[in-house]
């Protein structure tokens, strides 16, 4: 554990061999040690996939261009963009 961390963290390492080279992946998490290492990686991979979908929606449908501070106005604009697509 790094000295700067206020709470204990779990570091999970995944090493895979790609030809002659090794690829190392690290995840720092506060998930319980009851959860297996492969499940930790699966959880974070699913989260990354969902964040990519959100980024794609925001840029592809211009959902980040909500001009109004009113929820209903923005929801209608997003619905129209989705239907137009």
Secondary structure as UniProt FT lines:
FT   TURN            3..4
FT   STRAND          10..18
FT   TURN            19..20
FT   STRAND          21..29
FT   TURN            33..34
FT   HELIX           37..60
FT   TURN            63..64
FT   HELIX           71..84
//
